[in-house]
């Protein structure tokens, strides 16, 4: 009877990056592989020699984050295409000018702002007309009006 083992392979490499007896904790450092899609193939063998296989696709992103403003994936454009590119990393010193990506204010923000302003104007206009029953009260009555007898 063999001891249970696990072998972990990266992408299509025939040599395992990890070959240990079970149970085991695995720490896999992605800093040594390039950014992009990868695949781990985990092969575990029990004491009877039966083998199970698990494939786990994953993405590595150790490089700087890239933000592109003004051009979206699969966009159809004509003529000159202008867009802004910025890249940042957790190792970079903080620069407040680069803290946020510059981009246009979305249309929905403008529409929502217009709606709020229109509602505020409507609300103020409704409050402008004092109902007749309150027109002569101290709150709404004019100072020139004689007091009621």
C-alpha positions in Angstrom: 0.0 0.0 0.0 1.3 3.4 -1.0 0.9 6.6 1.0 -1.6 9.0 -0.5 0.1 11.7 -2.6 -0.7 14.8 -4.5 1.0 16.2 -7.6 0.3 19.7 -8.9 1.1 20.6 -12.5 1.1 24.1 -14.0 -0.3 24.4 -17.5 1.0 21.7 -19.8 4.3 21.1 -18.0 4.9 17.4 -17.5 7.0 18.0 -14.4 4.9 18.7 -11.2 5.6 21.9 -9.4 4.4 20.2 -6.1 4.8 16.4 -5.2 3.9 15.7 -1.6 2.3 13.2 0.7 -1.3 13.9 1.8 -2.5 15.8 3.7 -0.5 18.9 2.8 -0.8 22.7 2.7 0.3 24.3 -0.5 1.7 27.8 -1.0 2.0 28.6 -4.7 3.9 31.8 -5.6 2.6 33.3 -8.8 5.3 36.0 -9.0 7.5 33.6 -11.0 5.0 33.1 -13.9 3.8 35.6 -16.5 0.5 37.4 -16.2 -2.4 35.9 -18.0 -4.5 32.7 -18.0 -3.0 29.6 -16.5 -4.3 26.2 -15.4 -3.4 24.0 -12.4 -3.9 20.2 -12.8 -4.1 18.5 -9.4 -3.6 14.7 -9.4 -4.3 13.0 -6.0 -3.7 9.3 -5.4 -5.2 7.4 -2.5 -3.7 4.5 -0.6 -5.2 2.0 -3.0 -3.5 3.7 -6.0 -6.7 5.2 -7.5 -6.2 8.7 -8.9 -8.4 11.7 -9.0 -7.9 14.7 -11.3 -9.0 18.3 -10.8 -8.3 21.1 -13.2 -8.5 24.7 -12.0 -8.1 27.6 -14.6 -7.0 30.9 -13.1 -5.7 34.3 -14.0 -2.4 35.8 -12.8 -2.1 39.5 -12.5 1.1 40.5 -10.8 1.9 43.5 -13.1 0.4 46.9 -12.8 -3.3 47.5 -13.1 -4.2 49.2 -16.4 -7.1 51.6 -16.9 -8.2 52.6 -20.3 -10.7 55.4 -20.5 -12.5 56.3 -23.8 -12.3 53.0 -25.5 -14.3 49.9 -24.5 -13.9 46.3 -25.7 -15.5 45.5 -29.1 -16.3 49.2 -29.7 -16.8 50.3 -33.3 -15.0 53.5 -33.9 -14.2 55.7 -37.0 -11.6 58.3 -37.6 -9.2 59.3 -34.9 -9.6 57.4 -31.7 -8.6 59.2 -28.5 -8.3 57.4 -25.2 -6.4 57.6 -22.0 -4.2 54.9 -20.5 -2.9 54.8 -16.9 -1.1 52.0 -15.0 -0.5 51.6 -11.3 0.8 49.0 -8.9 0.6 48.5 -5.1 4.4 49.0 -5.0 4.2 52.5 -6.6 4.3 55.5 -4.3 0.9 57.2 -3.8 0.3 60.1 -6.2 -3.1 61.8 -5.6 -3.2 63.0 -9.2 -3.3 59.4 -10.3 -5.7 58.1 -7.5 -8.7 58.1 -9.8 -9.0 57.4 -13.5 -10.2 60.4 -15.4 -13.2 59.7 -17.4 -16.4 61.4 -18.6 -19.3 61.7 -16.3 -21.8 59.0 -17.3 -25.1 60.1 -18.9 -27.2 58.5 -16.1 -25.6 60.9 -13.6 -26.6 63.9 -15.7 -30.2 62.6 -16.1 -30.5 61.9 -12.4 -29.1 65.3 -11.5 -31.6 66.9 -13.9 -34.4 64.9 -12.3 -33.4 66.1 -8.8 -33.2 69.7 -9.9 -36.6 69.5 -11.6 -38.2 67.9 -8.5 -36.7 70.7 -6.3 -38.1 73.4 -8.5 -41.5 71.7 -8.6 -41.5 71.3 -4.8 -40.6 75.0 -4.3 -43.3 76.0 -6.7 -45.9 73.9 -4.8 -44.8 75.5 -1.5 -45.1 79.0 -3.0 -48.9 78.9 -3.3 -50.2 79.1 0.2 -53.6 77.4 0.7 -56.4 79.9 1.3 -57.1 78.6 4.8 -53.5 79.5 5.9 -53.2 82.8 3.9 -54.0 85.0 6.9 -52.1 83.2 9.6 -49.1 84.8 11.2 -46.7 82.5 9.3 -48.0 83.3 5.8 -49.9 86.6 6.2 -48.4 89.9 5.1 -47.4 92.5 7.7 -49.5 95.1 5.8 -52.7 93.2 6.4 -54.8 94.4 9.3 -55.2 91.9 12.1 -58.5 90.0 12.1 -61.3 91.5 14.3 
